Amino acid sequence: MRTTRSIRIAERDITSLASSLYEKVRDIKATHPTAARRIDALEREIRDRLQEIRRQILKFPKTDQDLVKVLVINGLYRTADEVIIDGTQDRPRPAP
């Protein structure tokens, strides 16, 4: 069982790690300001599109909305993984 002291040490370590990561991201963005601003703008655009998707989901019957939300989130995750992580955006998508 963890003691209060060990929990405080772990919290301090996590806080330190989070601060370090924040500083690293800030430095990267400062080194590449044009790309960073463009990414921020694109993230805002994605957020706007997601809000539109949510409005469309709310048009489904209440009993179907949760399933549709899960399917949309799964599709978005899969797309983000393919495009950003795997870099497959230039490859043709397989038929569903």
Short mmCIF file of the C-alpha atoms (twelve columns), coordinates in Angstrom:
data_MODEL
# 
_entry.id   MODEL 
# 
loop_
_atom_site.group_PDB 
_atom_site.id 
_atom_site.type_symbol 
_atom_site.label_atom_id 
_atom_site.label_alt_id 
_atom_site.label_comp_id 
_atom_site.label_asym_id 
_atom_site.label_seq_id 
_atom_site.Cartn_x 
_atom_site.Cartn_y 
_atom_site.Cartn_z 
_atom_site.pdbx_PDB_model_num 
ATOM 1  C CA . MET A 1  0.000   0.000  0.000   1 
ATOM 2  C CA . ARG A 2  1.345   3.419  -0.921  1 
ATOM 3  C CA . THR A 3  2.079   5.906  1.760   1 
ATOM 4  C CA . THR A 4  1.019   9.526  1.582   1 
ATOM 5  C CA . ARG A 5  4.685   10.468 1.167   1 
ATOM 6  C CA . SER A 6  5.215   8.179  -1.823  1 
ATOM 7  C CA . ILE A 7  2.047   9.524  -3.448  1 
ATOM 8  C CA . ARG A 8  3.306   13.100 -3.032  1 
ATOM 9  C CA . ILE A 9  6.648   12.143 -4.571  1 
ATOM 10 C CA . ALA A 10 4.891   10.501 -7.524  1 
ATOM 11 C CA . GLU A 11 2.684   13.571 -8.003  1 
ATOM 12 C CA . ARG A 12 5.756   15.810 -7.948  1 
ATOM 13 C CA . ASP A 13 7.439   13.572 -10.548 1 
ATOM 14 C CA . ILE A 14 4.379   13.727 -12.789 1 
ATOM 15 C CA . THR A 15 4.183   17.509 -12.411 1 
ATOM 16 C CA . SER A 16 7.861   17.813 -13.286 1 
ATOM 17 C CA . LEU A 17 7.442   15.570 -16.324 1 
ATOM 18 C CA . ALA A 18 4.418   17.547 -17.518 1 
ATOM 19 C CA . SER A 19 6.319   20.822 -17.145 1 
ATOM 20 C CA . SER A 20 9.266   19.432 -19.087 1 
ATOM 21 C CA . LEU A 21 7.034   18.234 -21.902 1 
ATOM 22 C CA . TYR A 22 5.215   21.572 -22.031 1 
ATOM 23 C CA . GLU A 23 8.534   23.425 -22.290 1 
ATOM 24 C CA . LYS A 24 9.762   21.066 -25.020 1 
ATOM 25 C CA . VAL A 25 6.588   21.588 -27.082 1 
ATOM 26 C CA . ARG A 26 6.838   25.351 -26.564 1 
ATOM 27 C CA . ASP A 27 10.450  25.275 -27.815 1 
ATOM 28 C CA . ILE A 28 9.523   23.201 -30.864 1 
ATOM 29 C CA . LYS A 29 6.678   25.573 -31.737 1 
ATOM 30 C CA . ALA A 30 8.943   28.600 -31.276 1 
ATOM 31 C CA . THR A 31 11.486  27.036 -33.623 1 
ATOM 32 C CA . HIS A 32 8.808   26.407 -36.275 1 
ATOM 33 C CA . PRO A 33 6.249   29.217 -35.809 1 
ATOM 34 C CA . THR A 34 4.685   29.095 -39.282 1 
ATOM 35 C CA . ALA A 35 4.007   25.370 -39.149 1 
ATOM 36 C CA . ALA A 36 2.810   25.636 -35.540 1 
ATOM 37 C CA . ARG A 37 0.323   28.399 -36.402 1 
ATOM 38 C CA . ARG A 38 -0.947  26.421 -39.404 1 
ATOM 39 C CA . ILE A 39 -1.426  23.309 -37.279 1 
ATOM 40 C CA . ASP A 40 -3.303  25.368 -34.675 1 
ATOM 41 C CA . ALA A 41 -5.577  26.736 -37.419 1 
ATOM 42 C CA . LEU A 42 -6.198  23.262 -38.811 1 
ATOM 43 C CA . GLU A 43 -7.000  21.963 -35.329 1 
ATOM 44 C CA . ARG A 44 -9.617  24.723 -34.977 1 
ATOM 45 C CA . GLU A 45 -11.045 23.716 -38.359 1 
ATOM 46 C CA . ILE A 46 -11.200 20.057 -37.276 1 
ATOM 47 C CA . ARG A 47 -12.991 21.136 -34.083 1 
ATOM 48 C CA . ASP A 48 -15.561 23.045 -36.149 1 
ATOM 49 C CA . ARG A 49 -16.117 19.972 -38.330 1 
ATOM 50 C CA . LEU A 50 -16.488 17.761 -35.278 1 
ATOM 51 C CA . GLN A 51 -19.135 20.104 -33.915 1 
ATOM 52 C CA . GLU A 52 -20.989 19.790 -37.224 1 
ATOM 53 C CA . ILE A 53 -20.706 15.992 -37.021 1 
ATOM 54 C CA . ARG A 54 -22.165 16.161 -33.505 1 
ATOM 55 C CA . ARG A 55 -25.080 18.265 -34.761 1 
ATOM 56 C CA . GLN A 56 -25.762 15.636 -37.416 1 
ATOM 57 C CA . ILE A 57 -25.568 12.803 -34.887 1 
ATOM 58 C CA . LEU A 58 -28.187 14.561 -32.777 1 
ATOM 59 C CA . LYS A 59 -30.590 14.191 -35.720 1 
ATOM 60 C CA . PHE A 60 -30.548 10.397 -35.252 1 
ATOM 61 C CA . PRO A 61 -33.093 8.800  -32.927 1 
ATOM 62 C CA . LYS A 62 -31.907 9.025  -29.312 1 
ATOM 63 C CA . THR A 63 -31.662 5.223  -29.126 1 
ATOM 64 C CA . ASP A 64 -29.133 5.169  -31.996 1 
ATOM 65 C CA . GLN A 65 -26.976 8.153  -31.067 1 
ATOM 66 C CA . ASP A 66 -24.537 6.338  -28.774 1 
ATOM 67 C CA . LEU A 67 -23.762 3.669  -31.367 1 
ATOM 68 C CA . VAL A 68 -23.329 6.260  -34.099 1 
ATOM 69 C CA . LYS A 69 -21.001 8.267  -31.815 1 
ATOM 70 C CA . VAL A 70 -18.850 5.189  -31.186 1 
ATOM 71 C CA . LEU A 71 -18.672 4.408  -34.906 1 
ATOM 72 C CA . VAL A 72 -17.758 8.007  -35.783 1 
ATOM 73 C CA . ILE A 73 -15.080 8.165  -33.073 1 
ATOM 74 C CA . ASN A 74 -13.662 4.841  -34.246 1 
ATOM 75 C CA . GLY A 75 -13.550 6.092  -37.838 1 
ATOM 76 C CA . LEU A 76 -11.884 9.347  -36.808 1 
ATOM 77 C CA . TYR A 77 -9.308  7.516  -34.712 1 
ATOM 78 C CA . ARG A 78 -8.563  5.082  -37.538 1 
ATOM 79 C CA . THR A 79 -8.202  7.944  -40.024 1 
ATOM 80 C CA . ALA A 80 -5.907  9.913  -37.699 1 
ATOM 81 C CA . ASP A 81 -3.788  6.811  -37.142 1 
ATOM 82 C CA . GLU A 82 -3.545  6.103  -40.883 1 
ATOM 83 C CA . VAL A 83 -2.784  9.668  -41.915 1 
ATOM 84 C CA . ILE A 84 -0.690  11.076 -39.085 1 
ATOM 85 C CA . ILE A 85 1.095   8.044  -37.672 1 
ATOM 86 C CA . ASP A 86 1.343   5.647  -40.617 1 
ATOM 87 C CA . GLY A 87 1.493   8.316  -43.319 1 
ATOM 88 C CA . THR A 88 -0.865  6.395  -45.578 1 
ATOM 89 C CA . GLN A 89 -2.795  9.458  -46.726 1 
ATOM 90 C CA . ASP A 90 -1.483  9.055  -50.280 1 
ATOM 91 C CA . ARG A 91 -2.509  5.417  -50.556 1 
ATOM 92 C CA . PRO A 92 -5.977  4.495  -51.802 1 
ATOM 93 C CA . ARG A 93 -8.380  3.585  -49.024 1 
ATOM 94 C CA . PRO A 94 -9.720  0.032  -49.009 1 
ATOM 95 C CA . ALA A 95 -13.388 -0.385 -49.806 1 
ATOM 96 C CA . PRO A 96 -15.554 -0.776 -46.662 1 
# 
